C-alpha cells in the first residue's frame, strides 16, 4: 500500500512535470538570465500578466510575490506614502486592498471617491513606489467592515437576496463592479496598460456559504466568474477559498498555514497563490489580546514557497483604524494592530524585520524555484528536505524542515551536520549555505511606548451636557420596530417609548418586592429608563448578539413612562442571508406585579432615530453652541463631554487613553475616530482596547474634543499621548545564522557581501534618532522579551560596558558575539551556548 504522503508527492511532481513538459533543459537555460533576469520567460509578451502552474508571469517575467494588505480607508491619505514606503522597505513588492462599496456609494447613485476613499490616488501611489497592486473588488468583502462592504440601501431593494443567483442583487453588483473596473481602466492602472494592478478578485470566501443557496449558489459562482472576465481588465481574476472557481479564474488559499492546508489549484495550469496569511486575528470587544509570532509567520511562508507557492499576501500588513462607524458587529476600532506595521504605522519588531529576512532568503532561491524540479527527502522521523534543482545546472535551493514542535534536531544533509530548532525551516539558497532559519530571529525587536503629552494635557478642562430620555414619542407602532431597518445605518441609536397606567392594586404590596423590567432583544444592546430614571443597560456579544435585560425598577400608581435606547455596534459582515438579519427588542414584559406578568410588547411604542446630540451635531464647533454646557459631575448615562487641547509636541503618532470611561464615541474637530468600549472587559479583566488613534491629519493647533458617554464613565483621567517604538532590542545566540541580507547572487552563485559572517546583534533607531541609553545588556542566558528582559543564571559582567562602547550616541550599531569582546573572568556560561540580549533607548 502506498503511503498517502508519497501519493501526494507523486501527484505534486507530476503536476509540475506536465506544466513544464513543453520546455526542455536547454530552453530553460536559454531563458534564464542572471540577477533580475532570473524570471524571464521566452515567448511572453513584454507587457501584460499571464500564468502557468509555477507562477504569475508579469511583463514576460516570473515573480515571487510578497504582498501586504493595506486598506486605504483605514488610514488617512497623508499616511499612505509612509505606509507604502515602509512596506517596500520590509521586502513587500505588492500591495493588496479591498474596494469598499458602502464607502464609495453610501446612497444609491451617489458616489464618493474623495479623501480616504480616493481609490485611484491610493493605487497611483503604489505605482509611484514601483510596486504591484492586487485589487479585491468583491463587492462583498467581509473584512470586519460594516455590512461586509455592502451599502445598507441594498437591503431595501425589493426581492433581493445577497450573494445568490438573484436578479436584483446581480443587477446592482454588476453595475458597481463594472463602474470600478472602468474607473481603473480609464486611469490606465491595470498592468497591460502600464499600471500596477496585476490581479483582481471577484467575490470573497463564497465557499463558506455556498451550500446555503443550493443550486442558486453554484450558478452564482459561475455568473460571477463570467462577469469578471467580461470586464476586459486583461489581468487574471481570483476567487479566494473557492474550490469551483470557473476557468480561467484562479482559486486561492486563505488561512494561517496554506503550505499544509491548501488543497491546491483546481486546474494543473494554475499557480498556488495565498491571498490571506493572517498576521494575527482581528479583535472584537470583549476579546483578550490576539497574537501570532514572527517565527510562526516566517515558517508558514517558507513552507508555502517550498511547496510550489509563488505569492503570499499578509492580511493585514497594516491594519489601521475603523474610524467612525465603519467596523462590523462588535469589532474594535483598532484593526489588526499586530501586523508588521501597527495601528499607528510604526514597525512592529521583530515581525517586520523577520518577514523582511524570509523575503530576502526566498528571493535568493528564485532561480531554482522558477526553473527547478522539487524532490522531497526524509531526513528523520519528523524532518524532511524539499530540494529544488534545475536540471543540468548548479542552481539548487533546499528547505530543511523540523516538524517536531518540542525538540531541536540535528540532520545530515549532503555531508553537513545542520541543527534545526524545533518547528523550523532552514533555507539554503545554494543547497549548502544556511542563510535563514524561521525560528532564529536575527533582526531587532522593539516595544511600544505611550508617552503622556505635556502640551496636550495642559489646562484640559471638560464641560458636560446630558441627554434627557424622551416621553411619548410619535412615529407609533404597536410593537417596537426592527433596529437595522429603523436606523438604516445612519446612527447607532434609536429610542423606543411607551407608557402604562397602574393602579394601587397592580403594584407589589411587600416592601422587599419590586417589579422587574425584562427585555429580550436580538441585539446589540439597550439602555433603559423608567420614569426618567436610569435603570441600567445590557448587551450581547460577537458570538451571541441576543441577550435579556432584567432589572428591578420603581413603578408608581398612575402613568409610568418607559424609554429604551436600543443601540448597534456595527452591522453584520458575514454569513448567508445577511439581508435577513435583525436586531432590537422583541419581547418586553414587567414581572412581579400583583396582577401577574404584564406583556407590554404590543403596548404601542413611539420611535425616534438617533439621539438629540447627534441631531444638533454637538461634536462640531457650531453645533456645540446650541446647548448649555455645565461643569461635569460624577458621571452619568448619555452624557456629552466637551473640551479643548493643543496639538501634542513632536511628530510622533497621537492617541487618546480612555481611562475611566464606559462606552461611546470620540470626535476630534468634528471627525469621529471611532467607538470606544472600556467597560466591556476581556476574560483577563482588562479592556480589549484602551488607546484610540487620533490621526495627525485631524489635528489643528487648538482642537475640539467631544465624547459621547453612554454609560456612567467620568473623563477626569482621559488623556492624550504620543506613541513611539523607541525601545529597541536584540537577542542573538551563538547558533544564529547570518542574516540573509548579508548575501547576494552573482553570476548564479550565492556569495557573502562581507567577510565576517559570525552572529552579531544589530540595532537601528527609528527615524533620525540616536541611542541615548543602554537599559539592559546580558551575555549569558538572559530571558524575557523586549521591554522585560531579565538576567539568567549567568552573565558576563562586562556586557553593558561593551554594548555602550559600540552603541551609545549612534543611530545604529552592531555588536559581535565573539567572546573576545566579552571576557568572562568567572567562566560563566561555559557549559552552554550563550545569548546576547540588549535593550536600548532611542531619542
N, C-alpha and C positions, 0 to 999 in steps of 0.2 A: 504494500500500500504506500502511495506517495505522500509524503508529509505535506500538509496544507501550505506551509511557508515555502516549500520547494515548488509546489504548483504555482503559487503567486509569483515567484521569481521567474519561472519559465514563461509565464504569461507576460510579465514585465519586459523580459528580454526580447520575446518575440514581437511585442508591440513596437519596441524601438527598432528592431531589425527591419520590420515591414516599412516603418517610416523612412528608413534610410536605404531601402533596397534599390533605389534608383541612382544612388550616388556611390561610386567606388572610392577606394582609398586615395587614388591619385587625384580625383576631382576634389575630394575634401582638402587634401594638402594644397592644391592649387588655389582653392577659395579662401584658405586660412592664411591671414597675414599676421604680422606681429603687432603687439601693443593694442591700439584702438581698432586695428583691422581684424582682430581675432574673430569677430562675429559676422564678417561679411559673407553674404550668400550669393553665389553666382546665379545669374539668370533672373534676379529680382529687380523690380522697379526701383529707381533711385529715390522715389518719394511715394509713401503710402505704407499701409500696415496690412500684413498677411500673417498667417501662422501655419505651423505644422505640429507634429507630435512633440517636438522638442521645446519650442518657444514661439513667442511673437517675433515677427521679422519686421523691423521698423526702418523704413527708408533703405531697404536692402541689407539690413544688418540685424543679427540676433542680439537680443539684450537680456541680461538678468535684471529684473525689475524689483527695486526695493522702494515700496510705496508707503507714504504716510497719509493718513486721513486727517484733513483739516477742514472743518465746516465753516464756510465764510460767515454765516450769521451768528456763530457762537464766539465771535470776537469783533472788534471794531476795525474798520478799514485801515486806520493808521497802524494797527498791529500786524497786518498781513505781510508786508515786506520782511519784517524781522522774523516772523514765524517761518516763512518760506526759506529765508536765508539760513536759519538755524537747522531746519530740516535738511537742507542740502549739505551743510557742514557735517551733519550726522550720517552722511553716506546715502541719503534718500535721493533717488533720481526721478521720482514720480509723486505727484500729489493727487489724492483722491478726495472727491466730495460728492455728497448727495445734492440734489436740486429740491428746494423746499416749496412745494406748490402753494401751501397756505400762506407762505410769506410773500410769494410773487403774485398771488391772486386772492387776496383776503375777501374781496367782494367779487361776485361773478362778473367777468368782463372788465374789471378794473385792476390794472397791473402795476406792480411795484418792483422796480429794478434799481432802486436808489440806496445809498448808504450801505449798511451791512448786507443788503440784498442785491448788491451790484455784482451779479454773477460774471458778467463779461469782464469787468475790471479785475476780478479775482483770477480768472483764467489767463488774462493777459499778463498779470504779474508773475504767474507760474512760468509763462513763456519767456518773460524778460530774464528770469533766473535760469533759463536753459534747462528746464525740467519738463518731463512729460506730465500729462494730466489724464485722470480717469474720471468720467462724469457719470454718476449713477442717477439717471433721470427718474427712475421709478415708474410712475409718480408716487406710488406708495413707497415709503422709505423706512418706516418704523423709527429707528434712530433715537428712541426715547424722546422723540419730539412730539409736541402736541398733535393729537389725532393722526399720528404717523405721517404727517405732512399733508394729509388731505384737508382741504378747506371745509369749514363747518357747513357752508351753504350746500355742499354736495349732499349732505344728509337729507335735505328737504326737497330734493329733486323727486318728483312723483315716480313711484315704481322702481327706485334704484336699489340695487344690491351691489355693494362694493366688491371689487376684485372677483368678478364672476362673468360668465358669458351672458351679460345683461346689457341690453342695448343702451339704456340711459347712461350707465357707467362707462361703457366703451366709447360712447359719443364724446363725453367730456374728457376722458383720458386721452383719446386720440387728438382732440383739439389742443390740449395743453402740451402733450409731448411733441406734437408737430411744431407748435409755436416755439418751444425751447430749442429744438434741433435747428429749425430755420434761423433763429436768432444767432446761434453759434456759427452756423454756416455763413450767414451774412457778414459776420466779423472775421471769417476765414480762420477759425480756431481749430478745425479738425486737421489731423496730421497730413492728409493728402493735399490740403490747401496751404501747407506750410505752418500750420498751427501745432499746439502741444497735445491735443486730445488724441489718444491712441486707442482708447476703449470707451464704450458706453454701455450702461446697464439698463435693461428693461425689467420691471417688476422687482421683487425683493423677497427672498426666502419663501416663495409661494408654496413649496412642497409641504410646509408645516401645516397648511390649512386646506390644501387642495382636495383632500378626500371629503371635506365637509360639503363641498359643492358637487360631488359625484361627477357625472359626465360634463356638467357645466364648468367644472374646474379644469378638466382635461382640455376641453375645446378653448377655454380662455387662454391657457398657456400657448396653444398653437396660434391663436389670434394675436396675442401679444408679441410673439416672435416675428410673425409676418408683418405686423405694424412696424416694428423696429427696422426691419430690413427695407421696408418700403420708403423709409425716410431718406435713403441715399446719403447717409453720413459717410459711407465708404471707409469705415473702420469696423473691426469686429465688435459684435454685441455679445454681452454676457448675461447669464442668469445665475445668481448665487443660490446654492443649495437646491438645484433644480435638476433632478436626475433625467427628466424627459425634455430638457431644453431642445427645441426643434433645430435641426441643422439650418444654417451653419453657426447658430448661437452656441457659445461655449458655456457649459455648466462649470461652476466654480465651487470652492470649498469655503465655509466659514467655521471657525472654531479655534480651539487652543492648540491642537496637535494634528494638523491636517496631514503631516507626514505619516501618521499611523491610522487616522480615521477616515481619510478621503477615499471613497470608492473608485475615484478616478474619472477622467473624462468619459462621456458616453459614446464617443467615437474615437477610433485609433488615430485620427488625423488632428485631434485637438490637444493643445498643451494643458499641463496641470497648473492651474492658477489658484491662488489663495487670496480671496477678497477681504477676509476679516480675520486677522490674528489678534485676538483680544489682549490688549496690554494690561488689563486688569478686569474690572467689571464696573459698569455704571452703578451708582448707588441710589437708593430710594430713602426717603425719610424713615427713620427707624432702623436703618442698617448699621452694622458695625463697619469698620474700615475694610476696604477691598484691596487686595494686594496681589501682585504677581511679580516674581523675582526676575531680574535681568538675566540670571543664569537659565531659568526655565524658558524664557522667551528665545534666547540665543540657541538653546538646544532644539527648540521646535523649528526654528528657521533652518539650522544646519541639517536637521533630519529631512525636512521637506525638499530642500535643494539636492540633497544626496540621493533622493528617490525620484528624480526626474522633474521636480518642481522648478519653475522658472520665474515666478512672481509671487511676492508676498506683500500684502497691504496691512500695515499696523492700524488696528481700529481700537483706540484712537492714538495717533501720534501726538496730536494736540487736541484735547477735549474741549476746553474753553468753558463758556458760561451760558446757561439758559436764561437769558435776560427776559424781563417782563413775565409774561405768562406762557412762554414757549415750551416749557417742559411738559412731558407726558405725565400720566397719573402718578402722583406721589414721587416723581423723580426729583432729585435735589437740583438746586440751582447750579452747583458746581458739577461739571460733567467730565468724567474720565480724567480726574486730576492726577491719576497715577501713570499717565503716559510719559514718554520720553521728554516731552515739554509739558510742564504742569499748567494749571489753570491760568497762571499769570504770564505764561510764555517763557518761563525760566527752565533751563536744562535740569532735568531730574537725573542725577548721577547715582549709581553707575549705569542706569538703564540707557541713557542717551549714548554714552561712550562705549558701552559693551556691545550695543547693537551696531554702532559705527564700526567696531572691530570685526564683528561677524560679517558685515557687508564687505569689508576690505578683504577678509580671508576668502570669501566666496568669489570675489572678483579676481583674485589671484588664480582661481581654478577655472576661469572661463573657458579657456581653450579646450581643456579636457572635458568639461561639462557640455560644451556645444557640439564637439565632434567625436567624443569618445563613446565607447560602449561599456555599460556597467557590469561588474561582476561582484557577487556577494560571497564573502569568505567567512567561515565560522572560526573565531579566534579563541573561544572559550564558552562555558555554559551560558553566559549572558553577554558575551562580547562578539562583535562582528565587524567586518570591514566591508565598506562599499567602495569599490575601486573603479574609477573611470579612466579608461586607457584608449587613446586614439591609435587605431591600428597603423602600424608601420612608422610610428613616430615615437619620440620620447615623451610626448605630452601625457601626463598622468596626474590624477588627483585622488587622494584617499580620504575617507571619512571613517575614523575608528570610533566605534560606539561601545560604551559600557552601560548596559541597561540594568545593571544591578543598582538598586536605589539606595543601598546602605553602605556598600564596601567599594573602596578603590581596588583596581585590579591591574596587574602587570600583564602585558601581552607581548608576544614576539611577532613583529611584522617586518618581513623582508630582512631578517637578520638583526633588527633593532629591538631592544627591550624598551617598551614605552609604558609609562604609568598613566592609567586612565582613572581620574577621580570618579566617584560614584555618580551614576546617571549623567554621563557627559559624553561629548563627541569632540575628538581632536581632528583638526583639519590639516592635511598635509598637501599643499598645492603641487608638490613635485613627487609625491609618494615617498619622500624621505624626511622632510623637514616639518616639524610641528610648529605652525605659526599661530595657532589659536586653539584653546580648549574652552568649551562653553561654560564650564564650571569655575574656571580660574580667571578672575576679573583683574585685568592689568590697568584698566582706566581708573580715574579718580572717583570718589564718592562725594556727596555733599548733603547738607542738612538745611532745611528751610527755616528762616527766622522771620517772625513778625515783630517789628520794632515800633513801639508807640511813638507817634509823631508829636513832637513838641509844639510845632506851629499849628497843626490842625486841631489839637485838643485844647488850645489856649482859649479861654473865655467861651467855652462851649456851653451855651445856655439853652435849655429846652422850654417850649411852651406847648400847651395841650388844648385839644378840642375833642369833646366826647359826643359820639353819636347818641341819639335818643331813639329807642325802639318805637316803630310806628304802631298806630292803633287804627283799626277799621279801614284798611286799605281797599281801594277799588280793584278793578280787574278781577272780579269774583268768579269763582267756580265752586262747584260742590266739593271737589276734592283738590288737594294740592297738585299743582302741575309738575310734570317731569322736569328735572333741573337742567339737563342738557338743552332740551327744547326751549325752556323758558329763558335761559341766559344767552343762547345762541353764540357762545364763545366770545361774548363782548365783555364779560366780567366773571369773577369767581363767585359772586354773591347774588342771592335772591331772598327777599323777605316773604314769609307766609304768616298771615294774621287771621285770627278768629276770636270770637267772644262767646261766652256761655253764661247763662244765669243759673245760680244755685240758690236753693232755699236753705233755711236753717237745718231742716231735717236731712238734707243731702250731705252735709259736712260731718266728719267724724265727731263723735261725742267725747272720745277719750283724748286727753291732752297729749299723751305719748304716741298718738297715731296721726300721721299726716298723709294727705293724698300724694300719690306718685304719678308724675307725668312720664309716660312711656312713648317713645317714638322709635318705630322700626324704620330704618332708612336703607336705601340701596347705595348710599354713599354721597359724597365722600365724608362730610362732617356737618354738624349743626351747632349753633349757639341758641340757647333757649331763654326766653324772658317770660315771666308771669307777673302780670300787673305792674310792669315796668321794672321789676327786679330781676337781676341776672340769676338764672337757675343753674347754669353750667353748660358744659359742652361735651361732645363725644365725636369720635371719628373712626373710620375704617382704616385699612392699610392697603398696600400694593397687592398683597396676596388675597385679602378678603375685604372688598370695598364695603360690603353691607355691615351694618352694626345696629345695636339697640342702645338708645339713650334712656336712662332711668334716673330720675332724681325726685326726692321729696320736695314738694312745692307748697307754698302758702296760698290757699284759696279763701275767698271771703263770701259772705252772704250777699247776694245781688249779682251784678255783672262782673265777670272776670275776663281779662284780656290776655291772650296768649300770642306771642310773636316768636317765630322760629326763623333764624337766619341760616339757610342752607348754603353750604359752600363746596366748591370743587377745588381739586388740586391738579388741574390738567385733565385733558380728555384722553381716552384710551388710545394706545398706539399699536395694538397688535390683535391678532385673532380673527376668526371668521365672523361675518355678520356684524361688523363694528357699528353699522348704522342702526342696529337694534339694541345697542347698549343703553341702559337707563340709570338714572341717579335721582336722589331726592327722597323725601318722606313718602312712605307707602301705607303706614298704619299708625294712627295716633290715638292713644287711649289714656284715660285717667283711672287709676286704680285706687282702692281704699276709701271710696265714698260709701256712705251708709246705704245708698240705693244701689250699690254694686259697681262693677266696672262700666265706665261710660266710654263708648267708642265715638270719638269726635272726628274721625277721618272724613266723614261726609257732612260735616257741620256747616260747610260753606266757608271758603278761605279766600281772603284777599291776597294779592300778589304785587310785589314791586321788584323789578330787575335792578340790581346794583344797590349800593348804599349812598346816602346823601353826599358824603365827602367826595366820592368818585364823580358824581354829577357836577358838583361845584368845582372839581379839579383842584382840591386843596393842595395837591402835590406840585402845583405851579405857583410862580410868584404872584401872578394876577389872581388866580383862584384862591390863594391863601388869604387874600384880603376880604373875602366875602363872609368870614365868620369872626367871632370874637375869641381870640386865644387867651388862655389864662395860665397861671403858674401851675406846674404839674403837681398832682397829689401822689398818693402812694401807688397809683396804678389801678386801672380798671379795664373792663372789656370794651371793645370797639372805640378805641381812643386814638386820635391822630396826634402825633408829636412833630413839632417843627423846630428847626434850629439852623444855625449858620456856622460854617467853618472855613478857614483859609486853606488854600491848596497846600498839601504837605511839601516839605523840603525835598530837594533832590529830584531824581528822575526814576527812582525805583517804582515798581507797581504799587498800587494802593488798595487797601481793603478796609472794611468796617467789621469790627468784632461785636457781635450782638449779645454780649453778656447781660443776663438778667431779663431778656425778652422771651416772649412766648411764641406766637405765630403771627405772621403778617407779611408786609411787603415794604420795600425801601425804594424811595425815589431820590435821585440826585439831580438838582436843577431840572426837575420835571420829567426825568427819564428813569424808568423802573430798572433796577439792577436785579430784580427777581424776588421770588418768595423766600422768606426765612421761616424756620420752624425749630426753634431751640428747645422747646419743652417736650418734643417727641423724642424720647431717649432710646438709644440702641440697647441691646442686652448688656452692654458694658456700662450702662448708666451714664452715658455721655451723649450730647447732641451729635447727630450724623454730620452736621456742618455747622461751624461756629463763625467762620470768617467768610465774608462775601466781597467779591471783586468789584471795585469801582474803577472802571477804565479811566485812564488819564484823559482820554478824549472827552469825557463827560464833565471835566473839571474846568473851573474858571478861577481867577484869583480869590473871589469870595463865593461860597457855594451854599445853596439852599438844600437842606436835607429834610425829608418828610418821611415819617414812619407811620404805617397803619398797624396798630397792635390790636389783634382780635381778642386776645385773652387778657391776662392781668399782669403783663410784664411792665417793668419800670426801666426807663432808658438811662438812669443815672450812671451806669457803668459801661454804657456803649462808648466805644472809642475808635478812632481812626489809626491805622497802622500802615507802615510801608513794608514791603516784602523783599527779602533778598535770599540768596543762597551763597552767602559769603563765608560760610563754614565749609571748608573743603578738606577731604581726607584721602588717604591712600592706604590700602592694606595689601601687601605683596609678599609672597613667600619665596623661598629658595627654589621651589619646584615650578614656579610660574614660567610659562613660555614667554619668549619675547613678543612684543606687540606686533600684530600683522602690519601695522603702519611702518615698521622698520624694514619691510621687504618690498621688492618690485620684480616685475618680469622684464627681462631684456633679451631680445633675440630668442624668445620662447623659453628662457631659462630663469628660474627663480634665483634672485640674488639679494643679499642683505644690503641695505643702504649705508649701514655703519659697521665698523669692525667689532665693536663691543656689544654683544647681544645678551649679556648677563642681566638677570632681573633687576629692576630698579623701580622705585616709587616716583611717580610723576604727578606734579601739582600745577594747575593753571588757574589763576584768578579770573573771575568773570569780568568782562569789560576792560577798563583801563586801571583796574585796582592792583594793589601790591600786597604781598604777605606782610602783615604787621605783627603777628604773634604766632608762636608755636604753642598750641594749647595742650597737645598730647603727643608723645613720641615714645614708642617702646619697641625694641628689637629683642624678640624672645618668643613668648607665647601669649601675646595680648588677646583679648576677646571683646566682644561687643559690636557696636555699629557706629557709623559716623554720627557724632553728637553725643555718643555714650560709650566711649572706649574705656577699657579697664586693663590694668597691668595684671598679667597672669602669674604663674608660679616663678617665672624667672624673667629678667630683663637686663639688657646691657646698660649700665649706669650712664654711659656717655650718650645715650640715644638722643636726648633733647638737644644737647650741645652740637652734635653732628648735624642734625636737621636744621638748627638755627644757622649754622655755618653755610649750608647750601642754599637756604631759602629766604631768610629774613631780608626784607627790603626789595625783593624781586617779584615781578609779575608771574613768574613761573620758575620751577626748579625740578631737577632730577636728583634723586638720592640713590646711589648704587648700594646694592645689598652685599657687596664684597666685604667680608669680615674684617679686612684691614681698616676699614673706616669705623668699625665698632669693636674696638679692642675690649673684650670681656675678661677683665682681670680675674674674676671669680669663676671663670669657665662655666658660667651659667648656660644652660640650654645646649650643652654639647651633645646631649643624648637625643635631640630631636631636630627636625628641620625648622629653621627659625623663620619668623614672620616679622616684617616691619610694618607697624601701624602708626600713622601720622595724622594729626588733625591740626589745621592752621586756620587763622582768621585773615580774611582779605578786607582791605578798606581803601 
